[in-house]
Structures are given as structure tokens and as C-alpha cells.
Amino acid sequence: MSTFKNMEDIILYYSDTDSIDIDRPLDPKYVGVELGQMKLEAILEEAVYLAPKVYGVEPEILNT
């Protein structure tokens, strides 16, 4: 996670042990099925973060 937290070209809205919410798509080199790579699960229209693991999201477009 420190890799994504330290990127200067993205805005990090939320992170957990295995997920991040950022303002733009990640570079494709970080996304895939290999160990250590991220998986795009959804594109959120709107989200509100109150505390760790306490958040709400507006209807999302699932990446299926």
C-alpha cells in the first residue's frame, strides 16, 4: 500500500489493507491477476468516508 500512498500523481481518498480508492485509473502495470497486483472492482460515482471501514457509496458501475 505504501507504493500507492506515495504516488504524487494520484489523489488517495481511502485505503485499507487490500484496497484503495483513488481519483483516476492506476497505471496498467499495477493491475492484473498476479500476486501483488490490484484488481479493479468498481468505479464509484460518489463516496463518503467517515472512519476506517465506515463508508457509503453512491451506485457503482461494476467492472465485470
N, CA, C and O atoms as a Tripos MOL2 file, in Angstrom:
@<TRIPOS>MOLECULE
protein
  256   255    64     0     0
PROTEIN
NO_CHARGES

@<TRIPOS>ATOM
      1 N           0.8130   -1.1930    0.0000 N.3       1 MET1
      2 CA          0.0000    0.0000    0.0000 C.3       1 MET1
      3 C           0.8570    1.2580    0.0000 C.2       1 MET1
      4 O           0.4340    2.2930   -0.5150 O.2       1 MET1
      5 N           2.0420    1.1840    0.5640 N.am      2 SER2
      6 CA          2.8760    2.3900    0.6060 C.3       2 SER2
      7 C           3.2100    2.8920   -0.7940 C.2       2 SER2
      8 O           3.3890    4.0940   -0.9910 O.2       2 SER2
      9 N           3.2970    1.9860   -1.7710 N.am      3 THR3
     10 CA          3.5460    2.4050   -3.1560 C.3       3 THR3
     11 C           2.4650    3.3750   -3.6170 C.2       3 THR3
     12 O           2.7660    4.4110   -4.2090 O.2       3 THR3
     13 N           1.2200    3.0410   -3.3490 N.am      4 PHE4
     14 CA          0.1130    3.8680   -3.8070 C.3       4 PHE4
     15 C          -0.0490    5.1160   -2.9510 C.2       4 PHE4
     16 O          -0.4380    6.1670   -3.4590 O.2       4 PHE4
     17 N           0.2410    5.0130   -1.6740 N.am      5 LYS5
     18 CA          0.1310    6.1690   -0.7870 C.3       5 LYS5
     19 C           1.1640    7.2390   -1.1110 C.2       5 LYS5
     20 O           0.9590    8.4160   -0.8140 O.2       5 LYS5
     21 N           2.2700    6.8330   -1.7170 N.am      6 ASN6
     22 CA          3.3470    7.7770   -2.0180 C.3       6 ASN6
     23 C           3.3530    8.2740   -3.4580 C.2       6 ASN6
     24 O           4.2290    9.0560   -3.8280 O.2       6 ASN6
     25 N           2.4110    7.8480   -4.2730 N.am      7 MET7
     26 CA          2.3480    8.3290   -5.6550 C.3       7 MET7
     27 C           1.9270    9.7920   -5.6590 C.2       7 MET7
     28 O           0.9450   10.1730   -5.0220 O.2       7 MET7
     29 N           2.6760   10.5930   -6.3790 N.am      8 GLU8
     30 CA          2.4000   12.0300   -6.4080 C.3       8 GLU8
     31 C           1.3570   12.4240   -7.4490 C.2       8 GLU8
     32 O           0.8130   13.5260   -7.3830 O.2       8 GLU8
     33 N           1.0670   11.5420   -8.4110 N.am      9 ASP9
     34 CA          0.1530   11.9090   -9.4900 C.3       9 ASP9
     35 C          -1.2800   11.4330   -9.2670 C.2       9 ASP9
     36 O          -2.1180   11.5790  -10.1560 O.2       9 ASP9
     37 N          -1.5770   10.8660   -8.0940 N.am     10 ILE10
     38 CA         -2.9450   10.4530   -7.7920 C.3      10 ILE10
     39 C          -3.3870   11.0780   -6.4690 C.2      10 ILE10
     40 O          -2.5670   11.4490   -5.6290 O.2      10 ILE10
     41 N          -4.6990   11.1800   -6.3110 N.am     11 ILE11
     42 CA         -5.2690   11.5810   -5.0230 C.3      11 ILE11
     43 C          -5.8270   10.3190   -4.3930 C.2      11 ILE11
     44 O          -6.6870    9.6540   -4.9710 O.2      11 ILE11
     45 N          -5.3440    9.9950   -3.2230 N.am     12 LEU12
     46 CA         -5.7910    8.8130   -2.4960 C.3      12 LEU12
     47 C          -6.8850    9.2320   -1.5250 C.2      12 LEU12
     48 O          -6.6310    9.9880   -0.5880 O.2      12 LEU12
     49 N          -8.1150    8.7390   -1.7500 N.am     13 TYR13
     50 CA         -9.2390    9.0850   -0.8880 C.3      13 TYR13
     51 C          -9.3650    8.1370    0.3000 C.2      13 TYR13
     52 O          -9.7470    8.5530    1.3940 O.2      13 TYR13
     53 N          -9.0430    6.8650    0.0850 N.am     14 TYR14
     54 CA         -9.2300    5.8590    1.1330 C.3      14 TYR14
     55 C          -8.3190    4.6730    0.8470 C.2      14 TYR14
     56 O          -8.0960    4.3180   -0.3100 O.2      14 TYR14
     57 N          -7.8000    4.0660    1.8960 N.am     15 SER15
     58 CA         -7.0590    2.8150    1.7320 C.3      15 SER15
     59 C          -7.3250    1.9160    2.9210 C.2      15 SER15
     60 O          -7.6190    2.3740    4.0250 O.2      15 SER15
     61 N          -7.2160    0.6370    2.6660 N.am     16 ASP16
     62 CA         -7.3780   -0.3940    3.6760 C.3      16 ASP16
     63 C          -6.2230   -1.3700    3.4650 C.2      16 ASP16
     64 O          -5.3020   -1.0740    2.7030 O.2      16 ASP16
     65 N          -6.2550   -2.4960    4.1070 N.am     17 THR17
     66 CA         -5.1490   -3.4370    3.9690 C.3      17 THR17
     67 C          -5.0240   -3.9890    2.5540 C.2      17 THR17
     68 O          -3.9290   -4.3540    2.1270 O.2      17 THR17
     69 N          -6.1260   -4.0550    1.8290 N.am     18 ASP18
     70 CA         -6.0740   -4.6430    0.4910 C.3      18 ASP18
     71 C          -6.8440   -3.8520   -0.5630 C.2      18 ASP18
     72 O          -7.1800   -4.3940   -1.6160 O.2      18 ASP18
     73 N          -7.1290   -2.5780   -0.2940 N.am     19 SER19
     74 CA         -7.8790   -1.7960   -1.2730 C.3      19 SER19
     75 C          -7.5270   -0.3170   -1.1830 C.2      19 SER19
     76 O          -7.0630    0.1790   -0.1560 O.2      19 SER19
     77 N          -7.7680    0.3710   -2.3050 N.am     20 ILE20
     78 CA         -7.5760    1.8170   -2.3550 C.3      20 ILE20
     79 C          -8.7220    2.4300   -3.1480 C.2      20 ILE20
     80 O          -9.3490    1.7680   -3.9740 O.2      20 ILE20
     81 N          -8.9800    3.6900   -2.8850 N.am     21 ASP21
     82 CA         -9.9220    4.4780   -3.6770 C.3      21 ASP21
     83 C          -9.1670    5.7220   -4.0970 C.2      21 ASP21
     84 O          -8.7530    6.5260   -3.2620 O.2      21 ASP21
     85 N          -8.9920    5.8730   -5.4010 N.am     22 ILE22
     86 CA         -8.1970    6.9840   -5.9380 C.3      22 ILE22
     87 C          -8.9880    7.7270   -7.0030 C.2      22 ILE22
     88 O         -10.0670    7.2950   -7.4080 O.2      22 ILE22
     89 N          -8.4390    8.8440   -7.4480 N.am     23 ASP23
     90 CA         -9.1630    9.7350   -8.3610 C.3      23 ASP23
     91 C          -9.0330    9.3940   -9.8400 C.2      23 ASP23
     92 O          -9.6490   10.0610  -10.6710 O.2      23 ASP23
     93 N          -8.2560    8.3860  -10.1920 N.am     24 ARG24
     94 CA         -8.0730    8.0320  -11.6050 C.3      24 ARG24
     95 C          -7.6410    6.5790  -11.7200 C.2      24 ARG24
     96 O          -7.2600    5.9750  -10.7180 O.2      24 ARG24
     97 N          -7.6910    6.0030  -12.9100 N.am     25 PRO25
     98 CA         -7.2390    4.6170  -13.0690 C.3      25 PRO25
     99 C          -5.7430    4.4830  -12.7740 C.2      25 PRO25
    100 O          -4.9570    5.3950  -13.0290 O.2      25 PRO25
    101 N          -5.3780    3.3360  -12.2360 N.am     26 LEU26
    102 CA         -3.9700    3.0460  -11.9980 C.3      26 LEU26
    103 C          -3.2690    2.7340  -13.3100 C.2      26 LEU26
    104 O          -3.9010    2.3070  -14.2770 O.2      26 LEU26
    105 N          -1.9800    2.9450  -13.3370 N.am     27 ASP27
    106 CA         -1.1580    2.5050  -14.4570 C.3      27 ASP27
    107 C          -1.3910    1.0060  -14.6290 C.2      27 ASP27
    108 O          -1.3800    0.2750  -13.6390 O.2      27 ASP27
    109 N          -1.6010    0.5250  -15.8590 N.am     28 PRO28
    110 CA         -1.8780   -0.8970  -16.0870 C.3      28 PRO28
    111 C          -0.8290   -1.8590  -15.5090 C.2      28 PRO28
    112 O          -1.1340   -3.0290  -15.2740 O.2      28 PRO28
    113 N           0.3860   -1.3880  -15.2820 N.am     29 LYS29
    114 CA          1.4020   -2.2860  -14.7230 C.3      29 LYS29
    115 C           1.0790   -2.7110  -13.2870 C.2      29 LYS29
    116 O           1.6440   -3.6880  -12.7950 O.2      29 LYS29
    117 N           0.1810   -1.9920  -12.6110 N.am     30 TYR30
    118 CA         -0.2080   -2.3300  -11.2430 C.3      30 TYR30
    119 C          -1.4700   -3.1870  -11.1620 C.2      30 TYR30
    120 O          -1.8370   -3.6520  -10.0830 O.2      30 TYR30
    121 N          -2.1340   -3.3970  -12.3010 N.am     31 VAL31
    122 CA         -3.4270   -4.0830  -12.3170 C.3      31 VAL31
    123 C          -3.2960   -5.4190  -13.0390 C.2      31 VAL31
    124 O          -2.7360   -5.4890  -14.1330 O.2      31 VAL31
    125 N          -3.8090   -6.4680  -12.4260 N.am     32 GLY32
    126 CA         -3.7620   -7.7820  -13.0660 C.3      32 GLY32
    127 C          -4.1360   -8.8880  -12.1030 C.2      32 GLY32
    128 O          -4.7310   -8.6370  -11.0550 O.2      32 GLY32
    129 N          -3.7890  -10.1060  -12.4590 N.am     33 VAL33
    130 CA         -4.1560  -11.2680  -11.6490 C.3      33 VAL33
    131 C          -2.9720  -11.8540  -10.8850 C.2      33 VAL33
    132 O          -3.1390  -12.8010  -10.1170 O.2      33 VAL33
    133 N          -1.7980  -11.3070  -11.0870 N.am     34 GLU34
    134 CA         -0.6070  -11.8130  -10.4050 C.3      34 GLU34
    135 C          -0.5900  -11.3670   -8.9470 C.2      34 GLU34
    136 O          -1.1890  -10.3530   -8.5890 O.2      34 GLU34
    137 N           0.0990  -12.1320   -8.1160 N.am     35 LEU35
    138 CA          0.2510  -11.8050   -6.7070 C.3      35 LEU35
    139 C           0.8420  -10.4040   -6.5470 C.2      35 LEU35
    140 O           1.8610  -10.0860   -7.1600 O.2      35 LEU35
    141 N           0.2160   -9.5840   -5.7420 N.am     36 GLY36
    142 CA          0.6900   -8.2290   -5.5070 C.3      36 GLY36
    143 C           0.0650   -7.1830   -6.4130 C.2      36 GLY36
    144 O           0.2280   -5.9850   -6.1810 O.2      36 GLY36
    145 N          -0.6470   -7.6190   -7.4410 N.am     37 GLN37
    146 CA         -1.2970   -6.6710   -8.3360 C.3      37 GLN37
    147 C          -2.6960   -6.3430   -7.8260 C.2      37 GLN37
    148 O          -3.3070   -7.1230   -7.0960 O.2      37 GLN37
    149 N          -3.1860   -5.1820   -8.2230 N.am     38 MET38
    150 CA         -4.5120   -4.7260   -7.8280 C.3      38 MET38
    151 C          -5.5420   -5.2270   -8.8320 C.2      38 MET38
    152 O          -5.2030   -5.5860   -9.9600 O.2      38 MET38
    153 N          -6.8160   -5.2480   -8.4040 N.am     39 LYS39
    154 CA         -7.9230   -5.6320   -9.2700 C.3      39 LYS39
    155 C          -8.9610   -4.5100   -9.2200 C.2      39 LYS39
    156 O          -9.3610   -4.0780   -8.1390 O.2      39 LYS39
    157 N          -9.3910   -4.0450  -10.3780 N.am     40 LEU40
    158 CA        -10.4440   -3.0320  -10.4270 C.3      40 LEU40
    159 C         -11.7700   -3.7170  -10.1400 C.2      40 LEU40
    160 O         -12.2040   -4.5780  -10.9050 O.2      40 LEU40
    161 N         -12.4120   -3.3410   -9.0480 N.am     41 GLU41
    162 CA        -13.6940   -3.9410   -8.6840 C.3      41 GLU41
    163 C         -14.8670   -3.0400   -8.9940 C.2      41 GLU41
    164 O         -15.9600   -3.5360   -9.2670 O.2      41 GLU41
    165 N         -14.6770   -1.7320   -8.9620 N.am     42 ALA42
    166 CA        -15.7970   -0.8310   -9.2290 C.3      42 ALA42
    167 C         -15.2920    0.5660   -9.5390 C.2      42 ALA42
    168 O         -14.1950    0.9570   -9.1400 O.2      42 ALA42
    169 N         -16.1140    1.3020  -10.2550 N.am     43 ILE43
    170 CA        -15.8970    2.7310  -10.4750 C.3      43 ILE43
    171 C         -17.0280    3.4180   -9.7290 C.2      43 ILE43
    172 O         -18.1960    3.2650  -10.0880 O.2      43 ILE43
    173 N         -16.6950    4.1580   -8.7140 N.am     44 LEU44
    174 CA        -17.7020    4.7730   -7.8510 C.3      44 LEU44
    175 C         -18.1140    6.1410   -8.3780 C.2      44 LEU44
    176 O         -17.2760    6.9380   -8.7990 O.2      44 LEU44
    177 N         -19.3960    6.3970   -8.3480 N.am     45 GLU45
    178 CA        -19.9060    7.7120   -8.7270 C.3      45 GLU45
    179 C         -19.7030    8.7160   -7.5930 C.2      45 GLU45
    180 O         -19.3470    9.8710   -7.8280 O.2      45 GLU45
    181 N         -19.9320    8.2630   -6.3680 N.am     46 GLU46
    182 CA        -19.7940    9.1360   -5.2040 C.3      46 GLU46
    183 C         -19.5660    8.2650   -3.9770 C.2      46 GLU46
    184 O         -20.1080    7.1640   -3.8750 O.2      46 GLU46
    185 N         -18.7560    8.7690   -3.0410 N.am     47 ALA47
    186 CA        -18.4910    8.0240   -1.8080 C.3      47 ALA47
    187 C         -18.3030    8.9920   -0.6470 C.2      47 ALA47
    188 O         -17.8640   10.1260   -0.8380 O.2      47 ALA47
    189 N         -18.6370    8.5400    0.5480 N.am     48 VAL48
    190 CA        -18.4420    9.3020    1.7730 C.3      48 VAL48
    191 C         -17.7010    8.4040    2.7470 C.2      48 VAL48
    192 O         -18.1430    7.2910    3.0340 O.2      48 VAL48
    193 N         -16.5600    8.8910    3.2600 N.am     49 TYR49
    194 CA        -15.7420    8.1300    4.1950 C.3      49 TYR49
    195 C         -15.8040    8.8020    5.5670 C.2      49 TYR49
    196 O         -15.4110    9.9590    5.7200 O.2      49 TYR49
    197 N         -16.2950    8.0740    6.5470 N.am     50 LEU50
    198 CA        -16.4190    8.6170    7.8930 C.3      50 LEU50
    199 C         -15.2960    8.1600    8.8080 C.2      50 LEU50
    200 O         -14.8100    8.9360    9.6310 O.2      50 LEU50
    201 N         -14.8830    6.9230    8.6730 N.am     51 ALA51
    202 CA        -13.8450    6.3250    9.5100 C.3      51 ALA51
    203 C         -13.3850    5.0490    8.8170 C.2      51 ALA51
    204 O         -14.0200    4.6100    7.8580 O.2      51 ALA51
    205 N         -12.2930    4.4440    9.2840 N.am     52 PRO52
    206 CA        -11.8790    3.1690    8.6920 C.3      52 PRO52
    207 C         -13.0290    2.1580    8.7120 C.2      52 PRO52
    208 O         -13.6510    1.9180    9.7470 O.2      52 PRO52
    209 N         -13.2890    1.5860    7.5610 N.am     53 LYS53
    210 CA        -14.3470    0.5850    7.3720 C.3      53 LYS53
    211 C         -15.7600    1.1370    7.5700 C.2      53 LYS53
    212 O         -16.7170    0.3680    7.6650 O.2      53 LYS53
    213 N         -15.8960    2.4610    7.6340 N.am     54 VAL54
    214 CA        -17.2140    3.0980    7.7550 C.3      54 VAL54
    215 C         -17.3530    4.0870    6.6040 C.2      54 VAL54
    216 O         -16.8760    5.2200    6.6740 O.2      54 VAL54
    217 N         -18.0180    3.6340    5.5420 N.am     55 TYR55
    218 CA        -18.1910    4.4880    4.3760 C.3      55 TYR55
    219 C         -19.4330    4.0790    3.6220 C.2      55 TYR55
    220 O         -19.9540    2.9790    3.8070 O.2      55 TYR55
    221 N         -19.9020    4.9640    2.7780 N.am     56 GLY56
    222 CA        -21.0500    4.6890    1.9300 C.3      56 GLY56
    223 C         -20.7230    5.1180    0.5150 C.2      56 GLY56
    224 O         -19.9560    6.0550    0.2970 O.2      56 GLY56
    225 N         -21.3160    4.4190   -0.4520 N.am     57 VAL57
    226 CA        -21.0440    4.7440   -1.8500 C.3      57 VAL57
    227 C         -22.3440    4.9180   -2.6180 C.2      57 VAL57
    228 O         -23.3390    4.2490   -2.3420 O.2      57 VAL57
    229 N         -22.3190    5.8190   -3.5760 N.am     58 GLU58
    230 CA        -23.4350    6.0100   -4.4930 C.3      58 GLU58
    231 C         -23.3600    4.8540   -5.4870 C.2      58 GLU58
    232 O         -22.2930    4.2640   -5.6580 O.2      58 GLU58
    233 N         -24.4740    4.5190   -6.1460 N.am     59 PRO59
    234 CA        -24.4480    3.3640   -7.0610 C.3      59 PRO59
    235 C         -23.1780    3.3200   -7.8980 C.2      59 PRO59
    236 O         -22.7170    4.3250   -8.4400 O.2      59 PRO59
    237 N         -22.6510    2.1490   -7.9750 N.am     60 GLU60
    238 CA        -21.3820    1.9600   -8.6500 C.3      60 GLU60
    239 C         -21.5670    1.2230   -9.9680 C.2      60 GLU60
    240 O         -22.5680    0.5420  -10.1910 O.2      60 GLU60
    241 N         -20.5880    1.3780  -10.8210 N.am     61 ILE61
    242 CA        -20.5480    0.6430  -12.0840 C.3      61 ILE61
    243 C         -19.5460   -0.4850  -11.8570 C.2      61 ILE61
    244 O         -18.3480   -0.2360  -11.7210 O.2      61 ILE61
    245 N         -20.0250   -1.6980  -11.8170 N.am     62 LEU62
    246 CA        -19.1360   -2.8270  -11.5370 C.3      62 LEU62
    247 C         -18.3260   -3.1790  -12.7720 C.2      62 LEU62
    248 O         -18.8150   -3.1000  -13.8990 O.2      62 LEU62
    249 N         -17.1080   -3.5590  -12.5470 N.am     63 ASN63
    250 CA        -16.2100   -3.9910  -13.6060 C.3      63 ASN63
    251 C         -16.3160   -5.5200  -13.6940 C.2      63 ASN63
    252 O         -15.6060   -6.2350  -12.9870 O.2      63 ASN63
    253 N         -17.1940   -6.0110  -14.5530 N.am     64 THR64
    254 CA        -17.3800   -7.4600  -14.6650 C.3      64 THR64
    255 C         -16.9780   -7.9770  -16.0170 C.2      64 THR64
    256 O         -17.0740   -9.1770  -16.2720 O.2      64 THR64
@<TRIPOS>BOND
     1     1     2 1
     2     2     3 1
     3     3     4 2
     4     3     5 am
     5     5     6 1
     6     6     7 1
     7     7     8 2
     8     7     9 am
     9     9    10 1
    10    10    11 1
    11    11    12 2
    12    11    13 am
    13    13    14 1
    14    14    15 1
    15    15    16 2
    16    15    17 am
    17    17    18 1
    18    18    19 1
    19    19    20 2
    20    19    21 am
    21    21    22 1
    22    22    23 1
    23    23    24 2
    24    23    25 am
    25    25    26 1
    26    26    27 1
    27    27    28 2
    28    27    29 am
    29    29    30 1
    30    30    31 1
    31    31    32 2
    32    31    33 am
    33    33    34 1
    34    34    35 1
    35    35    36 2
    36    35    37 am
    37    37    38 1
    38    38    39 1
    39    39    40 2
    40    39    41 am
    41    41    42 1
    42    42    43 1
    43    43    44 2
    44    43    45 am
    45    45    46 1
    46    46    47 1
    47    47    48 2
    48    47    49 am
    49    49    50 1
    50    50    51 1
    51    51    52 2
    52    51    53 am
    53    53    54 1
    54    54    55 1
    55    55    56 2
    56    55    57 am
    57    57    58 1
    58    58    59 1
    59    59    60 2
    60    59    61 am
    61    61    62 1
    62    62    63 1
    63    63    64 2
    64    63    65 am
    65    65    66 1
    66    66    67 1
    67    67    68 2
    68    67    69 am
    69    69    70 1
    70    70    71 1
    71    71    72 2
    72    71    73 am
    73    73    74 1
    74    74    75 1
    75    75    76 2
    76    75    77 am
    77    77    78 1
    78    78    79 1
    79    79    80 2
    80    79    81 am
    81    81    82 1
    82    82    83 1
    83    83    84 2
    84    83    85 am
    85    85    86 1
    86    86    87 1
    87    87    88 2
    88    87    89 am
    89    89    90 1
    90    90    91 1
    91    91    92 2
    92    91    93 am
    93    93    94 1
    94    94    95 1
    95    95    96 2
    96    95    97 am
    97    97    98 1
    98    98    99 1
    99    99   100 2
   100    99   101 am
   101   101   102 1
   102   102   103 1
   103   103   104 2
   104   103   105 am
   105   105   106 1
   106   106   107 1
   107   107   108 2
   108   107   109 am
   109   109   110 1
   110   110   111 1
   111   111   112 2
   112   111   113 am
   113   113   114 1
   114   114   115 1
   115   115   116 2
   116   115   117 am
   117   117   118 1
   118   118   119 1
   119   119   120 2
   120   119   121 am
   121   121   122 1
   122   122   123 1
   123   123   124 2
   124   123   125 am
   125   125   126 1
   126   126   127 1
   127   127   128 2
   128   127   129 am
   129   129   130 1
   130   130   131 1
   131   131   132 2
   132   131   133 am
   133   133   134 1
   134   134   135 1
   135   135   136 2
   136   135   137 am
   137   137   138 1
   138   138   139 1
   139   139   140 2
   140   139   141 am
   141   141   142 1
   142   142   143 1
   143   143   144 2
   144   143   145 am
   145   145   146 1
   146   146   147 1
   147   147   148 2
   148   147   149 am
   149   149   150 1
   150   150   151 1
   151   151   152 2
   152   151   153 am
   153   153   154 1
   154   154   155 1
   155   155   156 2
   156   155   157 am
   157   157   158 1
   158   158   159 1
   159   159   160 2
   160   159   161 am
   161   161   162 1
   162   162   163 1
   163   163   164 2
   164   163   165 am
   165   165   166 1
   166   166   167 1
   167   167   168 2
   168   167   169 am
   169   169   170 1
   170   170   171 1
   171   171   172 2
   172   171   173 am
   173   173   174 1
   174   174   175 1
   175   175   176 2
   176   175   177 am
   177   177   178 1
   178   178   179 1
   179   179   180 2
   180   179   181 am
   181   181   182 1
   182   182   183 1
   183   183   184 2
   184   183   185 am
   185   185   186 1
   186   186   187 1
   187   187   188 2
   188   187   189 am
   189   189   190 1
   190   190   191 1
   191   191   192 2
   192   191   193 am
   193   193   194 1
   194   194   195 1
   195   195   196 2
   196   195   197 am
   197   197   198 1
   198   198   199 1
   199   199   200 2
   200   199   201 am
   201   201   202 1
   202   202   203 1
   203   203   204 2
   204   203   205 am
   205   205   206 1
   206   206   207 1
   207   207   208 2
   208   207   209 am
   209   209   210 1
   210   210   211 1
   211   211   212 2
   212   211   213 am
   213   213   214 1
   214   214   215 1
   215   215   216 2
   216   215   217 am
   217   217   218 1
   218   218   219 1
   219   219   220 2
   220   219   221 am
   221   221   222 1
   222   222   223 1
   223   223   224 2
   224   223   225 am
   225   225   226 1
   226   226   227 1
   227   227   228 2
   228   227   229 am
   229   229   230 1
   230   230   231 1
   231   231   232 2
   232   231   233 am
   233   233   234 1
   234   234   235 1
   235   235   236 2
   236   235   237 am
   237   237   238 1
   238   238   239 1
   239   239   240 2
   240   239   241 am
   241   241   242 1
   242   242   243 1
   243   243   244 2
   244   243   245 am
   245   245   246 1
   246   246   247 1
   247   247   248 2
   248   247   249 am
   249   249   250 1
   250   250   251 1
   251   251   252 2
   252   251   253 am
   253   253   254 1
   254   254   255 1
   255   255   256 2
@<TRIPOS>SUBSTRUCTURE
     1 MET1         2 RESIDUE 1 A MET
     2 SER2         6 RESIDUE 1 A SER
     3 THR3        10 RESIDUE 1 A THR
     4 PHE4        14 RESIDUE 1 A PHE
     5 LYS5        18 RESIDUE 1 A LYS
     6 ASN6        22 RESIDUE 1 A ASN
     7 MET7        26 RESIDUE 1 A MET
     8 GLU8        30 RESIDUE 1 A GLU
     9 ASP9        34 RESIDUE 1 A ASP
    10 ILE10       38 RESIDUE 1 A ILE
    11 ILE11       42 RESIDUE 1 A ILE
    12 LEU12       46 RESIDUE 1 A LEU
    13 TYR13       50 RESIDUE 1 A TYR
    14 TYR14       54 RESIDUE 1 A TYR
    15 SER15       58 RESIDUE 1 A SER
    16 ASP16       62 RESIDUE 1 A ASP
    17 THR17       66 RESIDUE 1 A THR
    18 ASP18       70 RESIDUE 1 A ASP
    19 SER19       74 RESIDUE 1 A SER
    20 ILE20       78 RESIDUE 1 A ILE
    21 ASP21       82 RESIDUE 1 A ASP
    22 ILE22       86 RESIDUE 1 A ILE
    23 ASP23       90 RESIDUE 1 A ASP
    24 ARG24       94 RESIDUE 1 A ARG
    25 PRO25       98 RESIDUE 1 A PRO
    26 LEU26      102 RESIDUE 1 A LEU
    27 ASP27      106 RESIDUE 1 A ASP
    28 PRO28      110 RESIDUE 1 A PRO
    29 LYS29      114 RESIDUE 1 A LYS
    30 TYR30      118 RESIDUE 1 A TYR
    31 VAL31      122 RESIDUE 1 A VAL
    32 GLY32      126 RESIDUE 1 A GLY
    33 VAL33      130 RESIDUE 1 A VAL
    34 GLU34      134 RESIDUE 1 A GLU
    35 LEU35      138 RESIDUE 1 A LEU
    36 GLY36      142 RESIDUE 1 A GLY
    37 GLN37      146 RESIDUE 1 A GLN
    38 MET38      150 RESIDUE 1 A MET
    39 LYS39      154 RESIDUE 1 A LYS
    40 LEU40      158 RESIDUE 1 A LEU
    41 GLU41      162 RESIDUE 1 A GLU
    42 ALA42      166 RESIDUE 1 A ALA
    43 ILE43      170 RESIDUE 1 A ILE
    44 LEU44      174 RESIDUE 1 A LEU
    45 GLU45      178 RESIDUE 1 A GLU
    46 GLU46      182 RESIDUE 1 A GLU
    47 ALA47      186 RESIDUE 1 A ALA
    48 VAL48      190 RESIDUE 1 A VAL
    49 TYR49      194 RESIDUE 1 A TYR
    50 LEU50      198 RESIDUE 1 A LEU
    51 ALA51      202 RESIDUE 1 A ALA
    52 PRO52      206 RESIDUE 1 A PRO
    53 LYS53      210 RESIDUE 1 A LYS
    54 VAL54      214 RESIDUE 1 A VAL
    55 TYR55      218 RESIDUE 1 A TYR
    56 GLY56      222 RESIDUE 1 A GLY
    57 VAL57      226 RESIDUE 1 A VAL
    58 GLU58      230 RESIDUE 1 A GLU
    59 PRO59      234 RESIDUE 1 A PRO
    60 GLU60      238 RESIDUE 1 A GLU
    61 ILE61      242 RESIDUE 1 A ILE
    62 LEU62      246 RESIDUE 1 A LEU
    63 ASN63      250 RESIDUE 1 A ASN
    64 THR64      254 RESIDUE 1 A THR
